[in-house]
C-alpha cells in the first residue's frame, strides 16, 4: 500500500531513503557522503545513484535543513567520495558547515590513496 499510494508523490522515494539513512537503515549504496565540485567550490553532497555512463546523481542539501536542496548530475571527476558516517555529514550541514574539516580531510585521504595507487601501477 505504501508504494502504490506514496510512491506516486514527487520526491517521496528520495525522502524515504534519506530518512531511513538518518535512522541507520536503508540502502547503504544510496546517500553516500561526498564533496561535489559546483562552479569553483566544493559543496557537501550525497550520491543518490550512479548512472550507466559513470556519472553521478547527487543531492546538495540546503543549509541548515538537509531536507531541501538541489539535484545535479555530475561527471565522476567532480564527485569526491568521503569516508565519514552519513550522520556526520548531515550534522555538518545542519550546523551551518561546522565540521566540514572532517569532510575535506576524508576527501584528501581519497586523493592521496588514488595518487599512491597510480604511482605504484606506473
N, C-alpha and C positions, 0 to 999 in steps of 0.2 A: 504494500500500500504506500509506503514512504516513497519508493522510487517512482511509482506511477503518478502520484499526486505532486510531491515536492520536486521531483526530478524535472518537471516542466518549468519550474520557476527559474528565471535567469540568475545565474550565479550560485544556485543552491549547492551544486556538487562541489564547486570551489570552496564555498563557505564551510560545507560539511567536512571536507578534507582538512581544512585549516583548523577547525575546532577539534577534530579528532587528534591532530598532531599536538595541539595545546594540551590535550588531556593525556598525552603519552601513548596514543594508539595510532591507528591509521596506517596507510601505505608508507613504508619507510623510504620508498623511491620518490615520493612526492614531497614537495615543500622542503627540499634541501636548501640550507642557508648558502648564500653566495654573495659576492660583490659583483655588481654589474657595471660595465662602463657605459654611462649615458653622457653624451657630449664629452666634456673634458673632466668628468668626475666619476668617482666610484660611489655607488649607492648600495645600501643593504637591499637584498632581493632574495626571493625564494624561487627555486626552479619548480615549475608546475609540471612540465613534461619535456621530453626530448623529441624533436621532430625526426622524421625518417631521413632528412638530408643532413642531420647533425646539429642543426640549430636548436636553441632552447626557447621555450615559452617561459618567461619569468614574470613574477608578480613583484612590483616595487610598492611596498606599503607607504602610506602617508604617515607623517609624524603628527601627534603621538599615538594615533589609533591605527593599529595594524589591520583593522577590518576594512579599510578603504585604501585605494591606491590605483596604480596603473599597470597594465599588462603590456609587455614588449616581447617581440620575437627577435632574438639576437643571435649572432654567429657565436660559435663556440669560443672564439678568441676573446670575445667581450664579456664572457661569463666566467667568473673565478670561484670555484667551489671553496668553501671554508669549512674546516674541520672543527666545528663547535656544535654544541647541542642546539636544537631548534629553539628551546625556551630561552637560551642566552641571546640568540639573535632577536627574538621578539622583545626581550627586555630592553635591548639597545634601542630599538625603535620607540618603544613605549616611554623611555626615559630621555627623549629628545637627543639621542645619539650617544649618551654616556655609555661607555663600554665598547665603543667602536674599535678601540685599540686591539681588543681580542679578535675582532673580525679581520683587521688588517694583518695582525701577526699570523693568524691562521692562513691567510692568503699568501703571505711571504713564504711560509713553510712549504706551501704547494709549489710556488715558483722555484724555490731552491731545490726541492726534490726533483722537479721536472728538468731543471738545468743539469743537475748531477746525473740523471738518467741519460740525458742527451750526450753528456761528456763521456760517459762510460761506454755508450754504444758507438761513439765516433772513433 
